[in-house]
Amino acid sequence: MESIKITKIKDDQKDIVSDLLAEEVPFTINIEEEELVTLLCSPEDLYDLVLGFLFTSGIIKTAGDVKKIILNTEQWTATVKLCKQNVSPQIIFKRLYTSGCGRGILFYNMFDIASRTKITSGFKVKSDLIMKLMINFQKQSGQYLKTAGTHSAALANKKNILIFREDIGRHNAIDKVIGAGLKQGVTFAQVMLLTSGRISSEVLFKTQKCRIPVIISRSAPTNQAVKLARNLGITLVGFARGRRMNVYSQGDRIIHG
């Protein structure tokens, strides 16, 4: 976070005050010597961001596919050394310009999409627990509470929040918790993904890639996200605030009462 002086006007009063701003950096990920993508992101937890982005983009299948990630925080770059020198020529990547903050890019390959199978997990969770988790989720959002300029994401089990990350971009925050989960060996099929941001189709793609059965947000889903959630067997919960929530798909996983 960066502190700057601003002019604050409220009613008929004008004051010079200090204000905290969320930091933003252009962060370029290179595969060996080839540039893959530049993300606009917060400058924390960059290793997790790289690992999660590579995984949700289908470039790697496990954390073990990465030999080394070299971070340069002076030039804001990451150089990724893969265990296999080349990505399989059978993988055809396409770029989607996403609905996220800034000019976001999501990589996907047609073979990966064609092979998607429905999640049939017997995972169930009580609605009361979801409400408690979302209250704790909000309390952990330190940068947001100070700047109102970040998104949050977390992985939680049926007891508490396991991993929490923040970023100026909602997709980046999700990739950071997924990368941290990969690094820590989290079993994604036994956790829920919590997010502060809107749930769109690309967020569903990331969730399905991990085989996470439940995604929960304080915000709204898009119509395409709901359609995908129903087709892919993912429980999608939106507007989870206070004592209420909307369940848009696979409601049998949510135990109420």
N, C-alpha and C positions, 0 to 999 in steps of 0.2 A: 504494500500500500504506500501511496505517496501523499504527503500533506502539502496543501497549497493554500494561499490566501485568496478568498473570494469575497464578493459583495453579496450580502444576504439581505433581501428585502421582505419584510413581513408587515402587512397592514401599512401603517404610515412611518415605520421605522426602518432605517438602513444602517447596517453594521458591516465592518470588515472582520471576518472570522476565518478560522482555519477549517479546512474541509479535507477529508480523506478520500482518495480516489483509488479504485482498483487498477492495478498495473496490467498493461497489455504489451506483448512482444510478438513480433513475427518469427515463428519458430519453424525452421526448415528441416525436414527429415530426408536423409539420403540413404539409399540402399547401395552399399559399397560406394561407387563413385557417381551413381546416377541419382539426380534429384527426384524424389517421389512427390512431395507436397509441402506447401508452407501453410501452417496453421496460425491463426491469431489466437493467442492463449495467455493465460496467467503464467508467470515464470516459476511456479512451484511444481514439484512432483512430475518433472518432465520425463524421467525414466518410465514411470507408470503410464504417462500419456503415450509415449512411443510404443510400448509393449501392447497397451490396450488398442491403439489405433491399428497396429499391424494385425492383431488378432481379429477385431471386428470387421476389418477390410478383407479378410480371407487370405492375407499374404503369409501368415504363419498359422499353424494349427495348435501348437503348444508353445509354452515359454522356452522349451528346450530347443526349438528351431532357431533361436537367436544365440549366436556365439558371443557377441559383444555389442554393447551400445555405448558409443563414445559421445559424451555431451560436451559442447563448447558453449559456455554461458557468456562469453565475450561476443561471439558472432551469432549466438542463438541458433545453433545447429545441432543435429544428432546424426552420427554416422553409424549405420547398422551393419554389422557383419553377420550374415546368415550362415548356418551350418552347411546348407547347400548353396553352391555358388550362384545358381540361377533359379529363378522362379520357373516352375514347369511351363513349357510352351503351350500346354493344353489349357492353361488358365487364361481366359480372355477378360481383361479388366475394362470396365467402363466407368466413366466419372459421372456422378450426379451432383449438380449444384444444389445444395441442400437449403432447407428453410431455416437453418440455424443462424446464429449471429455472424455477420460478415459474409464473405463469399466462401461458405463452407463447401468442402468436397467430401463425398463419400465414395469409396471404391467398392465395387462388387464385381463378381464374375458370374457369367450366365450358368456355368456348371454348378456353382454353389447354390444359386437360386433354384435351379431345377431339382436339386437333390434335397430340398428342405422337407423335413418330415414333421408331422404334428407332434407337439409335446403332450404326452399322455401321463404325465407325472401325477401320482396320488397325493402330492403336497397339499396340505390344508392349513389354514391359519385363521385364528379368531379375529373378528372385526375389532374387538377391544384392544388387542395387541397392536393392530395396524394404527389405531388412533394414538396409542402411547408412543409407538415408534416415530410417528410423524411429529409429535410434540418434541421429542428428543432430537429429531432431525433438524428442526428449526432452531433449537437452542445451540446446536453445534455449528451453525452457519456464521462463524465469527466475522469473516470478511463481509458477508452480506449485511449483517447487522450494523457494521461500521460504515459501509460504502453504498449499500443498496445496488451494487454493480456487478454481482457475481451470481452464478448458478451453483447448486449443490447436487451431489449424487452420493449414494451410499449402498452398501450391501449389508443386509440384515438377515439373521436367522430367526428362529421362533422365540428367542430370548432378548436379543439386543442388537444394536448396530455394530457390525464387525469392522467395516472400513468406511471412512468418510473423506470426500475430496471436494474442493471448490475450484471453479474456473470462470472466466468471463463468458465462456461458451458452454451451453448445456451439453452439447455432444462431447466436448473435451472433458467435462466433469465426469460423464459416464465412462469414457474411455480410460480416464485415470483410475476409477475404482475397479474397472475390469482388469486393467493392467496390474494393479496392486493385488487383486484377487488371484490372478495367474501366478504372480511372483510368490504369493503366500500359500499357494496350493488349495485355495478354496474350492469346494465342490459346488459349482454353480447351480446344479439341480436341486440343492437343498437351501437356497437362499432367495431373498426377494431383492429387487432393484428399486431403490427409492430415488426420486428425482424432483427437483423444484420446478422444472420447466415443462413446457408443452410437450405432449407425447405425439410425435408425428411418425410417418411410416419408416423413416430411416432409424429412429430410435427403436422401433419394433424389430427391424432387421438386426440391430446390435443385440437386442435381448434374445432373439431366437438363435443367433449365432452361438451364444453362451449356453443355450438350453435352460435359461432362467424361467421358471414357471409363472412368476408373478411380478408385475411392474406397477408401482404406485406413484402418483404424482399429486401435488397440491393444485396443479393446473389442469387444463382441458386436453383431451385428445382430439385429433383430427378424424374425419370420417374414414379416411384410408387406414389410419392406425387401428381403428375399431374393426374394420373389415379384416385386416391382416391378423389381428389378435384372435378373432373368431376362427379364421381359417387355420392358424398355426397352433391353436390350443393354449394360448397365453392368457392368463387372467389379467385384465387391464382395469385398474382402479384410478379414477380421476377425482379432482376436487376433494381430496382427503384432508379436511380441515376441521379442527375441533372435534365434534361428536358426529360428523357426517362424512359420507363418501358416496360416489357413484360407481357402481360396478358395471362395466360395459361388456364383459365377456367372461366365459368360464366361471360364473358365479358360484358353482358348486364347491370351489376351493375356499370360499369365504364362509366361515362358521359364525352365525350371528345368534346371540341369545344363550 
